[in-house]
Amino acid sequence: MKTFKEYLSKFNRKFVGITFTSESQKLLTEYAKSNGFDLSENYNNEPIKTFEFHTTIFYTTSEHNITNGVFTLEPFEVSFDSFGLLGKENNIPVIKLNVTNLVKIRNRFENLGMKDEWPAFVPHITLSYNWDGTPKIKDLELPKFKIIAEKITIEDQT
């Protein structure tokens, strides 16, 4: 029999994110690189080999006992809305997304009691975590291609 302390140890802050098809990843990589975005670092400014484009659904401040894993979704198109700058210092360039399908997914996790690190849900795709102000966001055109979401990832925050 588990102790209550062992049971509580299974509760953790969670990251929940949507990932895209390999074709969508390829198109987003080509788009970012062709516009001069640096894809060499992750959110913690650590060097990476492959930049994984995703959309965060939750980065919780609350703790949950939910199974981690990568789960297949019924594929759906995610559409681009506009550019923006996010992050604590407004130094992370993003493409904001239209929210219809993403809000439905987020609501499912809200119903589990998840509380988010960020006060407002702004679905987006980060273009770089190592941005020096170039290229200028105002000079860019939104991508003309479609991207398809296909998986949801749930993992403990590190």
C-alpha positions as CSV (number, residue, x, y, z in Angstrom):
1,M,0.0,0.0,0.0
2,K,1.2,3.5,-0.9
3,T,1.7,6.1,1.8
4,F,0.0,9.4,1.4
5,K,3.4,11.0,0.9
6,E,4.2,8.6,-2.0
7,Y,0.8,9.5,-3.5
8,L,1.5,13.2,-3.2
9,S,4.9,12.8,-4.9
10,K,3.1,11.9,-8.1
11,F,1.7,15.4,-8.3
12,N,3.8,17.8,-10.4
13,R,3.6,21.0,-12.3
14,K,2.8,20.2,-16.0
15,F,3.6,21.4,-19.5
16,V,0.9,20.6,-22.0
17,G,1.6,21.4,-25.6
18,I,0.5,20.7,-29.1
19,T,3.0,19.5,-31.7
20,F,2.8,19.5,-35.5
21,T,3.3,17.0,-38.3
22,S,6.9,16.5,-39.5
23,E,5.9,18.3,-42.8
24,S,4.7,21.3,-40.7
25,Q,7.9,21.3,-38.6
26,K,9.9,21.3,-41.9
27,L,7.9,24.2,-43.3
28,L,8.2,26.2,-40.0
29,T,11.9,25.6,-39.9
30,E,12.4,26.8,-43.5
31,Y,10.2,29.8,-42.8
32,A,12.1,30.8,-39.6
33,K,15.6,30.3,-41.1
34,S,14.7,32.1,-44.3
35,N,13.6,35.1,-42.3
36,G,16.8,35.1,-40.2
37,F,15.6,33.6,-36.9
38,D,18.1,31.8,-34.7
39,L,16.9,28.3,-33.9
40,S,19.9,27.2,-31.9
41,E,18.6,27.7,-28.4
42,N,15.7,26.5,-26.3
43,Y,13.6,28.5,-23.8
44,N,16.3,28.1,-21.2
45,N,18.9,29.5,-23.6
46,E,20.6,26.1,-23.8
47,P,22.0,25.0,-27.2
48,I,19.8,22.5,-29.1
49,K,20.2,20.6,-32.4
50,T,16.6,20.6,-33.4
51,F,14.1,23.4,-32.7
52,E,10.7,21.8,-31.9
53,F,7.9,24.2,-32.9
54,H,4.9,23.7,-30.7
55,T,2.0,25.6,-29.1
56,T,1.8,25.6,-25.3
57,I,-1.7,24.9,-24.0
58,F,-0.7,25.0,-20.3
59,Y,2.4,25.7,-18.2
60,T,0.9,25.1,-14.8
61,T,1.5,26.7,-11.5
62,S,-0.8,24.0,-10.0
63,E,0.3,20.4,-9.5
64,H,-1.5,17.4,-11.0
65,N,-1.3,13.6,-11.0
66,I,-1.8,13.2,-14.8
67,T,0.0,10.6,-16.9
68,N,2.9,12.0,-19.0
69,G,3.2,11.1,-22.6
70,V,2.7,12.0,-26.2
71,F,-0.9,11.3,-27.4
72,T,-2.2,11.3,-30.9
73,L,-4.9,13.8,-31.8
74,E,-7.3,13.9,-34.7
75,P,-5.2,16.1,-37.0
76,F,-6.4,19.6,-37.5
77,E,-5.2,22.8,-39.2
78,V,-3.9,25.6,-37.1
79,S,-4.2,29.0,-38.7
80,F,-2.0,32.0,-38.3
81,D,-3.4,35.3,-37.0
82,S,-0.6,37.9,-36.5
83,F,2.9,38.5,-35.1
84,G,3.7,39.4,-31.6
85,L,6.3,39.6,-28.9
86,L,5.9,37.6,-25.7
87,G,7.9,36.6,-22.6
88,K,8.7,38.5,-19.4
89,E,10.7,41.0,-21.4
90,N,8.7,41.0,-24.6
91,N,11.7,39.6,-26.4
92,I,10.3,36.3,-27.9
93,P,9.0,36.7,-31.4
94,V,5.9,34.6,-32.1
95,I,3.1,34.0,-34.6
96,K,-0.2,34.2,-32.8
97,L,-2.8,31.7,-33.8
98,N,-6.5,31.7,-34.3
99,V,-7.9,30.0,-31.3
100,T,-11.0,27.9,-32.0
101,N,-9.7,24.4,-31.8
102,L,-7.0,25.3,-29.2
103,V,-9.5,26.8,-26.8
104,K,-11.5,23.6,-26.8
105,I,-8.4,21.6,-25.9
106,R,-7.4,24.2,-23.2
107,N,-10.9,24.1,-21.7
108,R,-10.5,20.3,-21.1
109,F,-7.4,20.9,-19.0
110,E,-9.0,23.9,-17.2
111,N,-11.8,21.5,-16.2
112,L,-9.1,19.4,-14.5
113,G,-8.2,22.4,-12.3
114,M,-5.1,23.5,-14.2
115,K,-3.9,27.0,-13.4
116,D,-1.5,28.7,-15.8
117,E,1.8,30.5,-15.3
118,W,0.6,33.2,-17.8
119,P,-2.5,35.2,-17.0
120,A,-4.0,35.1,-20.5
121,F,-4.1,32.3,-23.0
122,V,-2.3,33.5,-26.2
123,P,-1.9,30.6,-28.5
124,H,1.2,31.0,-30.6
125,I,4.2,29.4,-32.2
126,T,7.6,30.8,-31.0
127,L,9.9,31.7,-33.9
128,S,13.1,32.0,-31.8
129,Y,14.3,32.1,-28.2
130,N,17.5,33.9,-29.1
131,W,16.2,37.0,-30.9
132,D,18.3,40.2,-31.2
133,G,15.6,42.3,-32.7
134,T,16.2,41.3,-36.3
135,P,14.4,40.6,-38.4
136,K,11.9,43.3,-37.5
137,I,8.5,41.7,-36.9
138,K,6.7,44.5,-38.7
139,D,8.6,43.7,-41.9
140,L,7.5,40.0,-42.1
141,E,4.6,38.4,-43.9
142,L,2.7,35.6,-42.3
143,P,3.5,32.2,-43.7
144,K,1.3,31.2,-46.7
145,F,1.4,27.4,-45.9
146,K,-0.8,25.4,-43.7
147,I,0.3,23.6,-40.5
148,I,-1.3,20.6,-39.0
149,A,-1.4,19.7,-35.3
150,E,-1.3,16.0,-34.6
151,K,-0.1,15.3,-31.1
152,I,-0.4,16.6,-27.5
153,T,2.4,16.2,-25.1
154,I,2.0,16.2,-21.3
155,E,5.2,16.2,-19.2
156,D,6.4,17.3,-15.8
157,Q,8.1,20.7,-15.9
158,T,11.8,20.6,-15.5
